Amino acid sequence: MSDVFIHPTAEVDASAKIGSGTKIWNQAQVRNDAVIGENCIISKNVYIDEHTVIGNRVKIQNNVNVYHGVTVEDDVFLGPSMTFTNDMYPRAFNSEWEITPTLVKKGASIGANSTIRCGVTIGEYAMVGSGSVVTKDVKPFELVAGNPAHHLGYVCECGFKLDENGICSKCGRHQVF
């Protein structure tokens, strides 16, 4: 891990696997057996739970919580203060937590202060607007926002909204669904 940067105030368990070129910043905590890919940015005050899997080139902004049961694929953006959940029926007095897996597919972006309910899949290159509460699956390239999050259209791989013909207003790429 000679080319991994870990800030002196970060707490990274010795059993965590950290990929080459990854940077872990102030007060971040990475728990036991977490796997973080190459060239990731783990920003200030991020919590990555045990057994969590983070892909390559993932950007996790300040104050994000990634709990056990969450898998984040390559090239994902997790906006500031967004969070995942991992138990459908949480109780403080229940010692039998039941982890419900969540999957964030390649290239997806989740906006600031969003909450992702466990058990959902966020599709490739999908975009979740800031402050959203995602309670069901998000299709590939789909744009959702609100509480609960609802369909607003589709986005290009570059992140800009597609028109009604599936053409990107920024790069001109045509997306077929």
C-alpha positions in Angstrom: 0.0 0.0 0.0 2.9 2.3 -0.6 1.0 4.5 -3.1 -2.1 4.7 -0.9 -2.6 7.9 1.1 -4.2 7.6 4.5 -4.6 10.8 6.5 -3.2 10.5 10.1 -6.6 11.0 11.6 -8.3 8.3 9.5 -8.9 4.9 11.1 -8.4 2.0 8.7 -8.6 -1.6 9.9 -5.5 -3.7 9.1 -7.7 -6.3 7.4 -9.2 -3.7 4.9 -7.9 -4.0 1.4 -7.1 -0.6 -0.2 -6.3 -0.3 -3.9 -3.4 1.5 -5.4 -3.7 5.3 -5.7 -6.6 5.5 -3.3 -6.7 8.5 -0.9 -8.5 8.3 2.5 -8.9 11.7 4.2 -9.5 13.2 7.6 -11.5 11.3 10.2 -12.6 8.6 7.7 -13.2 5.1 9.2 -12.8 2.0 7.1 -13.8 -1.2 9.0 -12.6 -4.7 9.0 -12.6 -6.7 5.7 -13.8 -3.7 3.6 -12.5 -3.7 0.1 -11.8 -0.4 -1.7 -10.6 -0.3 -5.3 -7.9 1.6 -7.0 -7.8 5.4 -7.4 -10.7 6.1 -5.1 -11.2 9.3 -3.0 -12.7 8.7 0.4 -13.4 12.2 1.8 -13.5 13.6 5.3 -15.7 11.8 7.9 -16.7 8.9 5.6 -17.8 5.7 7.3 -17.2 2.4 5.4 -18.6 -0.5 7.3 -17.2 -4.0 7.5 -17.3 -6.3 4.5 -18.3 -3.4 2.2 -17.1 -3.5 -1.4 -16.1 -0.3 -3.2 -15.0 -0.4 -6.9 -12.3 1.5 -8.7 -12.3 5.3 -9.3 -15.2 5.9 -6.8 -15.5 9.4 -5.3 -17.1 9.4 -1.9 -17.8 12.9 -0.6 -17.8 14.2 3.0 -20.0 12.6 5.7 -21.2 9.6 3.6 -22.1 6.3 5.3 -21.6 3.1 3.4 -23.0 0.2 5.5 -22.5 -3.6 5.5 -24.4 -5.1 2.6 -23.7 -2.3 0.1 -21.7 -2.9 -3.1 -20.5 0.1 -5.1 -19.2 -0.7 -8.6 -16.6 1.3 -10.6 -16.8 5.1 -11.4 -19.6 5.9 -8.9 -20.1 9.3 -7.3 -21.6 9.4 -3.8 -22.5 13.0 -2.9 -21.9 14.8 0.4 -23.9 13.5 3.4 -25.8 10.8 1.5 -26.4 7.5 3.3 -27.4 3.9 2.7 -29.5 1.7 5.0 -29.1 -2.0 5.4 -31.9 -3.4 7.5 -35.6 -3.3 6.5 -36.8 -3.7 10.1 -34.3 -2.1 12.4 -34.7 -2.1 16.2 -32.2 -1.1 18.8 -33.1 -4.2 20.9 -33.0 -6.7 18.0 -29.8 -8.7 18.1 -30.6 -10.5 14.9 -30.0 -7.8 12.3 -30.9 -9.0 8.8 -28.7 -7.3 6.2 -30.5 -6.6 2.9 -28.0 -6.0 0.0 -27.9 -2.8 -2.0 -26.1 -2.5 -5.4 -24.9 0.7 -7.1 -23.9 -0.1 -10.6 -21.0 1.3 -12.7 -21.0 5.1 -13.3 -24.1 6.0 -11.2 -24.2 9.3 -9.3 -26.1 9.9 -6.0 -26.7 13.5 -5.0 -26.0 15.2 -1.7 -28.2 14.3 1.3 -30.0 11.4 -0.5 -31.0 8.3 1.4 -30.9 4.9 -0.3 -33.2 2.3 1.2 -31.6 -1.2 1.4 -32.6 -3.8 -1.2 -32.5 -1.5 -4.2 -30.3 -1.5 -7.3 -29.2 1.8 -8.9 -28.5 1.1 -12.5 -25.5 1.9 -14.7 -25.0 5.7 -15.1 -28.3 6.5 -13.3 -28.5 9.8 -11.5 -30.2 10.4 -8.2 -31.0 14.1 -7.5 -29.9 15.7 -4.2 -32.1 15.2 -1.2 -33.9 12.2 -2.7 -35.2 9.1 -0.9 -34.8 6.1 -3.1 -37.2 3.3 -2.2 -37.2 1.2 -5.4 -34.8 0.2 -8.2 -33.5 2.9 -10.5 -33.1 1.9 -14.1 -29.8 2.3 -16.1 -29.4 6.0 -17.2 -32.6 7.0 -15.3 -32.8 10.4 -13.6 -34.8 10.3 -10.4 -35.4 12.8 -7.6 -37.8 13.6 -4.8 -39.3 11.9 -1.7 -40.0 9.3 -2.7 -37.7 9.5 -5.7 -39.6 9.3 -9.0 -38.7 9.3 -12.7 -37.8 12.6 -14.3 -36.2 11.3 -17.5 -32.9 9.9 -18.6 -29.3 11.0 -18.6 -26.3 10.4 -20.8 -23.1 8.7 -19.7 -21.6 12.2 -19.4 -24.4 13.1 -16.9 -26.5 15.6 -19.0 -30.2 15.0 -19.5 -31.3 13.2 -22.7 -34.1 14.7 -24.8 -37.2 12.8 -25.8 -35.3 11.1 -28.7 -32.5 9.9 -26.4 -30.0 12.5 -27.6 -27.7 14.2 -25.1 -27.9 18.0 -24.9 -24.1 18.2 -24.1 -22.2 15.6 -26.1 -24.8 14.7 -28.7 -24.5 10.9 -27.9 -27.6 8.9 -28.7 -28.8 6.5 -26.0 -31.0 3.6 -26.9 -33.1 1.9 -24.2 
